[in-house]
Amino acid sequence: MRAMNVLALAALLGASFAAQAAPVTYKLDPSHTMVLFSWNHFGFSNPTANLGIGEGTVVYDEAKPANSSVEVSLPLANLDTHVSALDEHLKKPDFFDAAKYPVVTFRSTRVEPLGGNKFKVTGDLTVHGVTKPVVLDATLNKAGMQPMLKVPAIGFDATATIKRSDFGMGAYVPNVSDEVQIRITTEAEAGKGK
């Protein structure tokens, strides 16, 4: 009888560990997500715009982080520079051409754990109808229970540098910098809005 109890306990612990180790799918929270990009303007200033987010998911495998993935869509309708005339100009054909290409997307192809809470996330970025590989330097800020919503949550920051001319958006280079700095901060919750 005692052997049966030990086996039952071992089975329960094994099931519990397997449940904890399973990959978790999180839905990105638009109200706690910023996708910022900045550029240099004639050497005088470094304006910043927020693309926000439309939809996105992160699959995080704590036991095998290399199996993790991310996929997001960023509608250009959400583009916000805090200057309405600039918002409209960036949506025109010499930049994003939002009427023809209304959404920016990113889909990861590889997640490389670097130790601790650091990762390199390689993926396909599609802007202006052009898809190119981009590497995000990502930091996992926290994974755990979100105290207000009482659901599992995850949060991370990421950075990258791209050349806009690679995506067919080379207007005014070099006076307006070709290099664009990207900075992302986001939260995501599991079991929300599915």
MOURCOR-V623477 format. One record per residue. N is the residue number from 0. D_CENTER is the distance of its C-alpha to the mean C-alpha in Angstrom with 1 decimal. Layout:
N;D_CENTER / N;D_CENTER
This chain:
0;52.3 / 1;50.6 / 2;49.1 / 3;47.6 / 4;46.1 / 5;44.5 / 6;43.1 / 7;41.8 / 8;40.1 / 9;38.6 / 10;37.3 / 11;35.7 / 12;34.0 / 13;32.8 / 14;31.4 / 15;29.7 / 16;28.1 / 17;27.0 / 18;25.4 / 19;23.5 / 20;22.4 / 21;21.1 / 22;17.4 / 23;15.8 / 24;13.6 / 25;11.6 / 26;10.9 / 27;8.4 / 28;10.9 / 29;11.1 / 30;13.8 / 31;11.8 / 32;8.7 / 33;9.2 / 34;7.9 / 35;11.1 / 36;13.0 / 37;16.5 / 38;19.5 / 39;23.2 / 40;25.9 / 41;29.2 / 42;28.9 / 43;29.5 / 44;26.2 / 45;22.4 / 46;21.1 / 47;17.6 / 48;15.9 / 49;13.2 / 50;11.5 / 51;10.3 / 52;8.9 / 53;11.2 / 54;10.2 / 55;7.6 / 56;8.4 / 57;8.0 / 58;11.3 / 59;12.4 / 60;15.9 / 61;17.4 / 62;20.5 / 63;19.0 / 64;15.5 / 65;15.8 / 66;15.9 / 67;12.3 / 68;9.7 / 69;6.5 / 70;7.1 / 71;6.4 / 72;9.2 / 73;10.0 / 74;13.8 / 75;15.7 / 76;17.9 / 77;15.6 / 78;16.0 / 79;17.7 / 80;19.5 / 81;22.1 / 82;24.6 / 83;25.3 / 84;27.2 / 85;24.4 / 86;21.9 / 87;24.5 / 88;25.2 / 89;21.6 / 90;21.6 / 91;24.9 / 92;25.5 / 93;25.7 / 94;22.0 / 95;19.5 / 96;22.3 / 97;20.5 / 98;23.6 / 99;23.3 / 100;19.5 / 101;18.1 / 102;14.5 / 103;11.8 / 104;9.8 / 105;7.6 / 106;8.9 / 107;9.1 / 108;12.8 / 109;13.3 / 110;12.2 / 111;14.9 / 112;15.9 / 113;17.6 / 114;19.4 / 115;19.0 / 116;15.5 / 117;14.2 / 118;12.4 / 119;12.0 / 120;9.4 / 121;11.1 / 122;10.3 / 123;11.8 / 124;10.8 / 125;13.4 / 126;14.8 / 127;18.4 / 128;19.1 / 129;18.5 / 130;16.2 / 131;15.8 / 132;14.2 / 133;11.8 / 134;11.3 / 135;8.7 / 136;10.7 / 137;9.0 / 138;11.1 / 139;11.4 / 140;13.1 / 141;14.7 / 142;15.2 / 143;18.2 / 144;20.0 / 145;18.9 / 146;22.4 / 147;22.5 / 148;21.2 / 149;22.6 / 150;19.9 / 151;17.7 / 152;14.5 / 153;11.7 / 154;10.0 / 155;8.3 / 156;8.1 / 157;7.3 / 158;9.6 / 159;11.0 / 160;14.2 / 161;15.1 / 162;18.4 / 163;18.5 / 164;21.8 / 165;20.2 / 166;18.9 / 167;22.3 / 168;21.8 / 169;24.3 / 170;26.3 / 171;28.1 / 172;27.0 / 173;28.1 / 174;29.1 / 175;25.6 / 176;23.5 / 177;22.0 / 178;19.4 / 179;16.4 / 180;14.4 / 181;10.7 / 182;9.6 / 183;6.6 / 184;7.7 / 185;7.1 / 186;9.5 / 187;10.1 / 188;13.6 / 189;15.5 / 190;18.4 / 191;17.5 / 192;18.0 / 193;18.6
